[in-house]
Amino acid sequence: MVENVRLNRRQRRFVSALVTSPTIRAAARETGISETTAYRYLRNQAVKQVLSQELDDLLAQMTRRAVDEMGAALDTLVEIHKDKEQGGAQRVSAARVIFAESPKLREAYDLAERVAELEQREQEEGADDEY
């Protein structure tokens, strides 16, 4: 949770429910507050901050999970692509996915490296400014 941000118990419960609920109405119902109160909470800067952090954490968790499964998914596509017993359409489809997604992965990897390099430079410059 975000440091130095204080929510009351009902606000915390609402934020937790909102992260997993399909709608604001459902999250309000789950936490026993009115929809009007839910929308009032959502205008609160502290609630917005905590909700944003909760969603970022959830996205990071889902991304880690997806990355963990990428190897197995690629293995499956390669097996289909190489399996001479598969129909041509299935093999071509697997090949297309591999072909189409590989550049995207490379681009994401390169971008992550560039961001890490910029962050490192920023930290080094910040450390130099302290002296």
VOFI-880104 format. One record per residue: residue number from 1; x, y, z of N, C-alpha, C in turn. Coordinates in nm, 2 decimals. Each point is the difference from the previous one (the first is absolute). Layout:
// residues N
<rec i="NUM" n_u="X" n_v="Y" n_w="Z" ca_u="X" ca_v="Y" ca_w="Z" c_u="X" c_v="Y" c_w="Z"/>
...
END
This chain:
// residues 131
<rec i="1" n_u="0.08" n_v="-0.12" n_w="0.00" ca_u="-0.08" ca_v="0.12" ca_w="0.00" c_u="0.09" c_v="0.12" c_w="0.00"/>
<rec i="2" n_u="-0.05" n_v="0.12" n_w="-0.05" ca_u="0.07" ca_v="0.12" ca_w="-0.01" c_u="0.04" c_v="0.05" c_w="0.14"/>
<rec i="3" n_u="0.13" n_v="0.04" n_w="0.01" ca_u="0.04" ca_v="0.05" ca_w="0.13" c_u="-0.06" c_v="0.14" c_w="0.03"/>
<rec i="4" n_u="-0.02" n_v="0.03" n_w="0.13" ca_u="-0.04" ca_v="0.13" ca_w="0.04" c_u="-0.14" c_v="0.04" c_w="-0.05"/>
<rec i="5" n_u="-0.08" n_v="-0.10" n_w="-0.05" ca_u="-0.14" ca_v="0.03" ca_w="-0.04" c_u="-0.08" c_v="-0.07" c_w="0.10"/>
<rec i="6" n_u="-0.09" n_v="0.07" n_w="0.06" ca_u="-0.09" ca_v="-0.06" ca_w="0.11" c_u="-0.14" c_v="0.00" c_w="-0.05"/>
<rec i="7" n_u="-0.06" n_v="-0.12" n_w="0.00" ca_u="-0.14" ca_v="-0.02" ca_w="-0.03" c_u="-0.07" c_v="-0.06" c_w="0.12"/>
<rec i="8" n_u="-0.13" n_v="0.03" n_w="0.02" ca_u="-0.07" ca_v="-0.06" ca_w="0.11" c_u="-0.03" c_v="-0.15" c_w="-0.05"/>
<rec i="9" n_u="-0.05" n_v="-0.07" n_w="0.10" ca_u="-0.02" ca_v="-0.15" ca_w="-0.02" c_u="-0.10" c_v="-0.02" c_w="-0.12"/>
<rec i="10" n_u="-0.11" n_v="0.08" n_w="-0.01" ca_u="-0.10" ca_v="-0.02" ca_w="-0.11" c_u="0.06" c_v="0.04" c_w="-0.13"/>
<rec i="11" n_u="0.09" n_v="0.10" n_w="-0.01" ca_u="0.06" ca_v="0.03" ca_w="-0.12" c_u="0.10" c_v="-0.11" c_w="-0.05"/>
<rec i="12" n_u="0.07" n_v="-0.05" n_w="0.10" ca_u="0.10" ca_v="-0.11" ca_w="-0.04" c_u="-0.08" c_v="-0.12" c_w="-0.05"/>
<rec i="13" n_u="-0.11" n_v="-0.04" n_w="0.07" ca_u="-0.08" ca_v="-0.11" ca_w="-0.05" c_u="-0.06" c_v="0.03" c_w="-0.14"/>
<rec i="14" n_u="-0.05" n_v="0.12" n_w="-0.02" ca_u="-0.05" ca_v="0.03" ca_w="-0.13" c_u="0.11" c_v="-0.01" c_w="-0.11"/>
<rec i="15" n_u="0.12" n_v="0.05" n_w="0.02" ca_u="0.10" ca_v="-0.01" ca_w="-0.10" c_u="0.04" c_v="-0.14" c_w="-0.02"/>
<rec i="16" n_u="0.01" n_v="-0.08" n_w="0.10" ca_u="0.02" ca_v="-0.15" ca_w="-0.02" c_u="-0.11" c_v="-0.06" c_w="-0.08"/>
<rec i="17" n_u="-0.12" n_v="0.03" n_w="0.03" ca_u="-0.11" ca_v="-0.06" ca_w="-0.08" c_u="0.00" c_v="0.05" c_w="-0.14"/>
<rec i="18" n_u="0.03" n_v="0.13" n_w="-0.02" ca_u="-0.01" ca_v="0.05" ca_w="-0.13" c_u="0.10" c_v="-0.06" c_w="-0.10"/>
<rec i="19" n_u="0.12" n_v="-0.04" n_w="0.06" ca_u="0.10" ca_v="-0.06" ca_w="-0.08" c_u="-0.05" c_v="-0.14" c_w="-0.06"/>
<rec i="20" n_u="-0.08" n_v="-0.06" n_w="0.07" ca_u="-0.05" ca_v="-0.14" ca_w="-0.04" c_u="-0.14" c_v="0.00" c_w="-0.05"/>
<rec i="21" n_u="-0.07" n_v="0.11" n_w="0.01" ca_u="-0.14" ca_v="0.00" ca_w="-0.04" c_u="-0.02" c_v="0.04" c_w="-0.14"/>
<rec i="22" n_u="-0.10" n_v="-0.04" n_w="-0.07" ca_u="-0.02" ca_v="0.04" ca_w="-0.14" c_u="-0.05" c_v="0.14" c_w="-0.01"/>
<rec i="23" n_u="-0.07" n_v="0.06" n_w="0.10" ca_u="-0.05" ca_v="0.13" ca_w="-0.01" c_u="0.01" c_v="0.08" c_w="0.13"/>
<rec i="24" n_u="-0.01" n_v="0.13" n_w="0.00" ca_u="0.00" ca_v="0.08" ca_w="0.12" c_u="-0.12" c_v="-0.04" c_w="0.09"/>
<rec i="25" n_u="-0.11" n_v="-0.02" n_w="-0.07" ca_u="-0.13" ca_v="-0.04" ca_w="0.07" c_u="0.03" c_v="-0.13" c_w="0.08"/>
<rec i="26" n_u="0.06" n_v="-0.09" n_w="-0.06" ca_u="0.02" ca_v="-0.13" ca_w="0.07" c_u="0.10" c_v="0.01" c_w="0.11"/>
<rec i="27" n_u="0.10" n_v="0.09" n_w="-0.02" ca_u="0.10" ca_v="0.02" ca_w="0.11" c_u="-0.07" c_v="0.07" c_w="0.12"/>
<rec i="28" n_u="-0.08" n_v="0.10" n_w="-0.03" ca_u="-0.08" ca_v="0.07" ca_w="0.10" c_u="-0.09" c_v="-0.10" c_w="0.08"/>
<rec i="29" n_u="-0.07" n_v="-0.08" n_w="-0.07" ca_u="-0.09" ca_v="-0.10" ca_w="0.06" c_u="0.08" c_v="-0.09" c_w="0.09"/>
<rec i="30" n_u="0.11" n_v="-0.05" n_w="-0.05" ca_u="0.09" ca_v="-0.09" ca_w="0.07" c_u="0.05" c_v="0.05" c_w="0.13"/>
<rec i="31" n_u="0.02" n_v="0.13" n_w="0.00" ca_u="0.06" ca_v="0.07" ca_w="0.12" c_u="-0.11" c_v="0.06" c_w="0.09"/>
<rec i="32" n_u="-0.12" n_v="0.00" n_w="-0.04" ca_u="-0.11" ca_v="0.05" ca_w="0.08" c_u="-0.01" c_v="0.15" c_w="0.00"/>
<rec i="33" n_u="0.04" n_v="0.06" n_w="-0.11" ca_u="-0.01" ca_v="0.15" ca_w="-0.01" c_u="-0.09" c_v="0.03" c_w="-0.12"/>
<rec i="34" n_u="-0.05" n_v="0.12" n_w="0.00" ca_u="-0.09" ca_v="0.04" ca_w="-0.12" c_u="0.08" c_v="0.03" c_w="-0.12"/>
<rec i="35" n_u="-0.06" n_v="0.00" n_w="-0.11" ca_u="0.07" ca_v="0.03" ca_w="-0.13" c_u="0.05" c_v="0.15" c_w="0.01"/>
<rec i="36" n_u="-0.08" n_v="0.08" n_w="0.06" ca_u="0.03" ca_v="0.14" ca_w="0.01" c_u="0.13" c_v="0.02" c_w="0.08"/>
<rec i="37" n_u="0.01" n_v="-0.08" n_w="0.11" ca_u="0.12" ca_v="0.01" ca_w="0.09" c_u="0.12" c_v="-0.06" c_w="-0.08"/>
<rec i="38" n_u="-0.02" n_v="-0.10" n_w="-0.08" ca_u="0.11" ca_v="-0.06" ca_w="-0.08" c_u="0.05" c_v="0.11" c_w="-0.10"/>
<rec i="39" n_u="-0.09" n_v="0.07" n_w="-0.07" ca_u="0.05" ca_v="0.11" ca_w="-0.09" c_u="0.07" c_v="0.11" c_w="0.08"/>
<rec i="40" n_u="-0.05" n_v="0.03" n_w="0.12" ca_u="0.07" ca_v="0.10" ca_w="0.08" c_u="0.14" c_v="-0.04" c_w="0.04"/>
<rec i="41" n_u="0.01" n_v="-0.13" n_w="0.03" ca_u="0.13" ca_v="-0.06" ca_w="0.03" c_u="0.10" c_v="0.02" c_w="-0.12"/>
<rec i="42" n_u="-0.06" n_v="-0.03" n_w="-0.12" ca_u="0.08" ca_v="0.00" ca_w="-0.12" c_u="0.05" c_v="0.14" c_w="-0.04"/>
<rec i="43" n_u="-0.06" n_v="0.11" n_w="0.06" ca_u="0.04" ca_v="0.13" ca_w="-0.02" c_u="0.11" c_v="0.04" c_w="0.10"/>
<rec i="44" n_u="0.02" n_v="-0.08" n_w="0.10" ca_u="0.10" ca_v="0.03" ca_w="0.11" c_u="0.14" c_v="-0.04" c_w="-0.05"/>
<rec i="45" n_u="0.09" n_v="0.10" n_w="0.01" ca_u="0.13" ca_v="-0.02" ca_w="-0.06" c_u="0.08" c_v="-0.12" c_w="0.07"/>
<rec i="46" n_u="-0.02" n_v="-0.02" n_w="0.13" ca_u="0.07" ca_v="-0.11" ca_w="0.06" c_u="-0.06" c_v="-0.13" c_w="-0.05"/>
<rec i="47" n_u="-0.13" n_v="-0.01" n_w="-0.02" ca_u="-0.06" ca_v="-0.13" ca_w="-0.05" c_u="0.05" c_v="-0.02" c_w="-0.14"/>
<rec i="48" n_u="0.01" n_v="0.10" n_w="-0.08" ca_u="0.05" ca_v="-0.01" ca_w="-0.14" c_u="0.14" c_v="-0.05" c_w="0.00"/>
<rec i="49" n_u="0.08" n_v="0.05" n_w="0.09" ca_u="0.14" ca_v="-0.04" ca_w="0.01" c_u="0.02" c_v="-0.14" c_w="0.04"/>
<rec i="50" n_u="-0.08" n_v="-0.04" n_w="0.10" ca_u="0.01" ca_v="-0.14" ca_w="0.05" c_u="-0.05" c_v="-0.10" c_w="-0.11"/>
<rec i="51" n_u="-0.11" n_v="0.04" n_w="-0.06" ca_u="-0.06" ca_v="-0.08" ca_w="-0.11" c_u="0.10" c_v="-0.02" c_w="-0.11"/>
<rec i="52" n_u="0.06" n_v="0.11" n_w="-0.04" ca_u="0.10" ca_v="-0.01" ca_w="-0.11" c_u="0.11" c_v="-0.09" c_w="0.03"/>
<rec i="53" n_u="0.05" n_v="0.01" n_w="0.13" ca_u="0.11" ca_v="-0.09" ca_w="0.04" c_u="-0.05" c_v="-0.15" c_w="0.00"/>
<rec i="54" n_u="-0.12" n_v="-0.02" n_w="0.05" ca_u="-0.05" ca_v="-0.14" ca_w="0.00" c_u="-0.02" c_v="-0.05" c_w="-0.14"/>
<rec i="55" n_u="-0.04" n_v="0.08" n_w="-0.09" ca_u="-0.02" ca_v="-0.05" ca_w="-0.14" c_u="0.14" c_v="-0.02" c_w="-0.06"/>
<rec i="56" n_u="0.10" n_v="0.08" n_w="0.03" ca_u="0.14" ca_v="-0.02" ca_w="-0.05" c_u="0.05" c_v="-0.13" c_w="0.05"/>
<rec i="57" n_u="-0.02" n_v="-0.02" n_w="0.13" ca_u="0.05" ca_v="-0.13" ca_w="0.06" c_u="-0.07" c_v="-0.12" c_w="-0.06"/>
<rec i="58" n_u="-0.13" n_v="0.01" n_w="-0.03" ca_u="-0.07" ca_v="-0.11" ca_w="-0.06" c_u="0.06" c_v="-0.02" c_w="-0.14"/>
<rec i="59" n_u="0.02" n_v="0.10" n_w="-0.08" ca_u="0.05" ca_v="-0.01" ca_w="-0.13" c_u="0.14" c_v="-0.06" c_w="0.00"/>
<rec i="60" n_u="0.08" n_v="0.04" n_w="0.10" ca_u="0.14" ca_v="-0.05" ca_w="0.01" c_u="-0.01" c_v="-0.15" c_w="0.03"/>
<rec i="61" n_u="-0.09" n_v="-0.04" n_w="0.08" ca_u="-0.02" ca_v="-0.14" ca_w="0.04" c_u="-0.04" c_v="-0.08" c_w="-0.13"/>
<rec i="62" n_u="-0.10" n_v="0.05" n_w="-0.07" ca_u="-0.05" ca_v="-0.07" ca_w="-0.12" c_u="0.11" c_v="-0.01" c_w="-0.11"/>
<rec i="63" n_u="0.08" n_v="0.11" n_w="-0.01" ca_u="0.11" ca_v="0.00" ca_w="-0.09" c_u="0.10" c_v="-0.11" c_w="0.03"/>
<rec i="64" n_u="0.04" n_v="-0.01" n_w="0.13" ca_u="0.09" ca_v="-0.10" ca_w="0.04" c_u="-0.05" c_v="-0.14" c_w="-0.03"/>
<rec i="65" n_u="-0.13" n_v="-0.02" n_w="0.02" ca_u="-0.06" ca_v="-0.13" ca_w="-0.03" c_u="0.00" c_v="-0.03" c_w="-0.15"/>
<rec i="66" n_u="-0.03" n_v="0.10" n_w="-0.08" ca_u="0.00" ca_v="-0.02" ca_w="-0.14" c_u="0.14" c_v="-0.03" c_w="-0.05"/>
<rec i="67" n_u="0.10" n_v="0.07" n_w="0.05" ca_u="0.14" ca_v="-0.02" ca_w="-0.03" c_u="0.04" c_v="-0.15" c_w="0.03"/>
<rec i="68" n_u="-0.04" n_v="-0.04" n_w="0.12" ca_u="0.03" ca_v="-0.14" ca_w="0.05" c_u="-0.06" c_v="-0.10" c_w="-0.10"/>
<rec i="69" n_u="-0.11" n_v="0.03" n_w="-0.06" ca_u="-0.06" ca_v="-0.10" ca_w="-0.09" c_u="0.04" c_v="0.01" c_w="-0.15"/>
<rec i="70" n_u="0.08" n_v="0.11" n_w="-0.03" ca_u="0.03" ca_v="0.02" ca_w="-0.14" c_u="0.09" c_v="-0.11" c_w="-0.06"/>
<rec i="71" n_u="0.09" n_v="-0.06" n_w="0.08" ca_u="0.08" ca_v="-0.11" ca_w="-0.05" c_u="-0.09" c_v="-0.12" c_w="-0.04"/>
<rec i="72" n_u="-0.09" n_v="-0.04" n_w="0.08" ca_u="-0.09" ca_v="-0.11" ca_w="-0.02" c_u="-0.09" c_v="0.03" c_w="-0.12"/>
<rec i="73" n_u="-0.04" n_v="0.12" n_w="-0.01" ca_u="-0.09" ca_v="0.04" ca_w="-0.12" c_u="0.08" c_v="-0.01" c_w="-0.13"/>
<rec i="74" n_u="0.12" n_v="0.05" n_w="0.01" ca_u="0.08" ca_v="-0.01" ca_w="-0.12" c_u="0.03" c_v="-0.14" c_w="-0.04"/>
<rec i="75" n_u="0.03" n_v="-0.08" n_w="0.10" ca_u="0.02" ca_v="-0.15" ca_w="-0.03" c_u="-0.12" c_v="-0.06" c_w="-0.07"/>
<rec i="76" n_u="-0.12" n_v="0.04" n_w="0.05" ca_u="-0.12" ca_v="-0.06" ca_w="-0.06" c_u="-0.01" c_v="0.05" c_w="-0.15"/>
<rec i="77" n_u="0.03" n_v="0.13" n_w="-0.02" ca_u="-0.01" ca_v="0.05" ca_w="-0.14" c_u="0.10" c_v="-0.07" c_w="-0.09"/>
<rec i="78" n_u="0.12" n_v="-0.02" n_w="0.05" ca_u="0.11" ca_v="-0.07" ca_w="-0.08" c_u="-0.04" c_v="-0.14" c_w="-0.02"/>
<rec i="79" n_u="-0.06" n_v="-0.07" n_w="0.10" ca_u="-0.04" ca_v="-0.14" ca_w="-0.02" c_u="-0.11" c_v="-0.01" c_w="-0.11"/>
<rec i="80" n_u="-0.09" n_v="0.09" n_w="0.00" ca_u="-0.11" ca_v="0.00" ca_w="-0.10" c_u="0.06" c_v="0.03" c_w="-0.14"/>
<rec i="81" n_u="0.09" n_v="0.10" n_w="0.00" ca_u="0.06" ca_v="0.04" ca_w="-0.13" c_u="0.08" c_v="-0.11" c_w="-0.06"/>
<rec i="82" n_u="0.07" n_v="-0.08" n_w="0.08" ca_u="0.09" ca_v="-0.11" ca_w="-0.05" c_u="-0.07" c_v="-0.13" c_w="-0.02"/>
<rec i="83" n_u="-0.12" n_v="-0.02" n_w="0.06" ca_u="-0.07" ca_v="-0.12" ca_w="-0.01" c_u="-0.06" c_v="-0.02" c_w="-0.14"/>
<rec i="84" n_u="0.06" n_v="-0.09" n_w="-0.07" ca_u="-0.04" ca_v="-0.03" ca_w="-0.14" c_u="-0.14" c_v="-0.07" c_w="-0.01"/>
<rec i="85" n_u="-0.05" n_v="-0.05" n_w="0.12" ca_u="-0.13" ca_v="-0.06" ca_w="0.00" c_u="-0.11" c_v="0.11" c_w="0.02"/>
<rec i="86" n_u="0.04" n_v="0.12" n_w="0.04" ca_u="-0.10" ca_v="0.11" ca_w="0.01" c_u="-0.04" c_v="0.04" c_w="-0.14"/>
<rec i="87" n_u="-0.12" n_v="0.06" n_w="-0.01" ca_u="-0.04" ca_v="0.05" ca_w="-0.13" c_u="0.08" c_v="0.12" c_w="-0.04"/>
<rec i="88" n_u="0.01" n_v="0.03" n_w="-0.12" ca_u="0.08" ca_v="0.12" ca_w="-0.05" c_u="-0.05" c_v="0.13" c_w="0.06"/>
<rec i="89" n_u="-0.13" n_v="0.02" n_w="0.02" ca_u="-0.05" ca_v="0.12" ca_w="0.06" c_u="0.05" c_v="0.02" c_w="0.14"/>
<rec i="90" n_u="0.00" n_v="-0.11" n_w="0.08" ca_u="0.05" ca_v="0.02" ca_w="0.14" c_u="0.15" c_v="0.03" c_w="0.01"/>
<rec i="91" n_u="0.07" n_v="-0.07" n_w="-0.09" ca_u="0.15" ca_v="0.03" ca_w="-0.01" c_u="0.03" c_v="0.14" c_w="-0.04"/>
<rec i="92" n_u="-0.07" n_v="0.05" n_w="-0.10" ca_u="0.02" ca_v="0.13" ca_w="-0.05" c_u="-0.05" c_v="0.10" c_w="0.11"/>
<rec i="93" n_u="-0.10" n_v="-0.03" n_w="0.06" ca_u="-0.05" ca_v="0.09" ca_w="0.11" c_u="0.10" c_v="0.01" c_w="0.11"/>
<rec i="94" n_u="0.06" n_v="-0.11" n_w="0.04" ca_u="0.10" ca_v="0.01" ca_w="0.11" c_u="0.12" c_v="0.07" c_w="-0.05"/>
<rec i="95" n_u="0.04" n_v="-0.02" n_w="-0.13" ca_u="0.12" ca_v="0.08" ca_w="-0.05" c_u="-0.03" c_v="0.15" c_w="-0.01"/>
<rec i="96" n_u="-0.12" n_v="0.03" n_w="-0.03" ca_u="-0.04" ca_v="0.15" ca_w="-0.01" c_u="0.01" c_v="0.06" c_w="0.14"/>
<rec i="97" n_u="-0.05" n_v="-0.07" n_w="0.10" ca_u="0.01" ca_v="0.06" ca_w="0.14" c_u="0.15" c_v="0.02" c_w="0.04"/>
<rec i="98" n_u="0.08" n_v="-0.11" n_w="-0.02" ca_u="0.14" ca_v="0.01" ca_w="0.03" c_u="0.06" c_v="0.12" c_w="-0.07"/>
<rec i="99" n_u="-0.02" n_v="0.01" n_w="-0.13" ca_u="0.05" ca_v="0.10" ca_w="-0.09" c_u="-0.04" c_v="0.14" c_w="0.04"/>
<rec i="100" n_u="-0.13" n_v="0.01" n_w="0.03" ca_u="-0.06" ca_v="0.14" ca_w="0.03" c_u="0.04" c_v="0.04" c_w="0.14"/>
<rec i="101" n_u="0.01" n_v="-0.09" n_w="0.10" ca_u="0.03" ca_v="0.05" ca_w="0.14" c_u="0.14" c_v="0.02" c_w="0.03"/>
<rec i="102" n_u="0.09" n_v="-0.07" n_w="-0.07" ca_u="0.15" ca_v="0.01" ca_w="0.03" c_u="0.05" c_v="0.14" c_w="0.00"/>
<rec i="103" n_u="-0.03" n_v="0.08" n_w="-0.11" ca_u="0.04" ca_v="0.14" ca_w="0.00" c_u="-0.05" c_v="0.08" c_w="0.12"/>
<rec i="104" n_u="-0.13" n_v="-0.02" n_w="0.03" ca_u="-0.06" ca_v="0.07" ca_w="0.11" c_u="0.08" c_v="-0.03" c_w="0.13"/>
<rec i="105" n_u="0.03" n_v="-0.12" n_w="0.03" ca_u="0.08" ca_v="-0.04" ca_w="0.12" c_u="0.14" c_v="0.07" c_w="0.00"/>
<rec i="106" n_u="0.06" n_v="0.00" n_w="-0.12" ca_u="0.13" ca_v="0.06" ca_w="-0.01" c_u="-0.01" c_v="0.15" c_w="0.03"/>
<rec i="107" n_u="-0.10" n_v="0.07" n_w="-0.06" ca_u="-0.03" ca_v="0.14" ca_w="0.03" c_u="-0.02" c_v="0.03" c_w="0.14"/>
<rec i="108" n_u="-0.08" n_v="-0.08" n_w="0.07" ca_u="-0.03" ca_v="0.01" ca_w="0.14" c_u="0.13" c_v="-0.01" c_w="0.08"/>
<rec i="109" n_u="0.08" n_v="-0.10" n_w="-0.03" ca_u="0.13" ca_v="-0.03" ca_w="0.07" c_u="0.09" c_v="0.12" c_w="-0.02"/>
<rec i="110" n_u="0.02" n_v="0.05" n_w="-0.12" ca_u="0.08" ca_v="0.12" ca_w="-0.03" c_u="-0.04" c_v="0.12" c_w="0.08"/>
<rec i="111" n_u="-0.13" n_v="0.02" n_w="0.00" ca_u="-0.06" ca_v="0.11" ca_w="0.07" c_u="0.03" c_v="-0.01" c_w="0.15"/>
<rec i="112" n_u="-0.02" n_v="-0.11" n_w="0.06" ca_u="0.03" ca_v="-0.03" ca_w="0.14" c_u="0.15" c_v="0.03" c_w="0.03"/>
<rec i="113" n_u="0.09" n_v="-0.04" n_w="-0.09" ca_u="0.14" ca_v="0.03" ca_w="0.02" c_u="0.03" c_v="0.15" c_w="-0.01"/>
<rec i="114" n_u="-0.06" n_v="0.07" n_w="-0.09" ca_u="0.02" ca_v="0.14" ca_w="-0.01" c_u="-0.05" c_v="0.08" c_w="0.12"/>
<rec i="115" n_u="-0.12" n_v="-0.04" n_w="0.05" ca_u="-0.05" ca_v="0.06" ca_w="0.12" c_u="0.09" c_v="-0.03" c_w="0.12"/>
<rec i="116" n_u="0.05" n_v="-0.12" n_w="0.01" ca_u="0.09" ca_v="-0.03" ca_w="0.11" c_u="0.13" c_v="0.08" c_w="-0.01"/>
<rec i="117" n_u="0.05" n_v="0.02" n_w="-0.12" ca_u="0.12" ca_v="0.08" ca_w="-0.02" c_u="-0.03" c_v="0.15" c_w="0.04"/>
<rec i="118" n_u="-0.11" n_v="0.05" n_w="-0.04" ca_u="-0.03" ca_v="0.14" ca_w="0.03" c_u="-0.02" c_v="0.02" c_w="0.15"/>
<rec i="119" n_u="-0.06" n_v="-0.10" n_w="0.07" ca_u="-0.02" ca_v="0.01" ca_w="0.14" c_u="0.14" c_v="-0.01" c_w="0.07"/>
<rec i="120" n_u="0.09" n_v="-0.09" n_w="-0.05" ca_u="0.13" ca_v="0.00" ca_w="0.06" c_u="0.08" c_v="0.13" c_w="-0.02"/>
<rec i="121" n_u="-0.01" n_v="0.06" n_w="-0.11" ca_u="0.06" ca_v="0.13" ca_w="-0.03" c_u="-0.06" c_v="0.10" c_w="0.10"/>
<rec i="122" n_u="-0.13" n_v="0.00" n_w="0.01" ca_u="-0.06" ca_v="0.10" ca_w="0.09" c_u="0.05" c_v="-0.02" c_w="0.14"/>
<rec i="123" n_u="0.01" n_v="-0.12" n_w="0.05" ca_u="0.05" ca_v="-0.03" ca_w="0.14" c_u="0.14" c_v="0.05" c_w="0.01"/>
<rec i="124" n_u="0.08" n_v="-0.02" n_w="-0.10" ca_u="0.14" ca_v="0.04" ca_w="0.01" c_u="0.01" c_v="0.15" c_w="0.00"/>
<rec i="125" n_u="-0.08" n_v="0.07" n_w="-0.08" ca_u="0.00" ca_v="0.14" ca_w="-0.01" c_u="-0.05" c_v="0.06" c_w="0.14"/>
<rec i="126" n_u="-0.10" n_v="-0.07" n_w="0.05" ca_u="-0.05" ca_v="0.05" ca_w="0.13" c_u="0.10" c_v="-0.02" c_w="0.11"/>
<rec i="127" n_u="0.08" n_v="-0.11" n_w="0.00" ca_u="0.11" ca_v="-0.02" ca_w="0.09" c_u="0.11" c_v="0.10" c_w="-0.01"/>
<rec i="128" n_u="0.03" n_v="0.04" n_w="-0.13" ca_u="0.10" ca_v="0.11" ca_w="-0.02" c_u="-0.05" c_v="0.13" c_w="0.05"/>
<rec i="129" n_u="-0.13" n_v="0.03" n_w="-0.01" ca_u="-0.05" ca_v="0.13" ca_w="0.05" c_u="0.01" c_v="0.01" c_w="0.15"/>
<rec i="130" n_u="0.00" n_v="-0.11" n_w="0.07" ca_u="0.00" ca_v="0.00" ca_w="0.15" c_u="0.14" c_v="0.05" c_w="0.05"/>
<rec i="131" n_u="0.10" n_v="-0.02" n_w="-0.08" ca_u="0.14" ca_v="0.04" ca_w="0.05" c_u="0.03" c_v="0.14" c_w="-0.02"/>
END
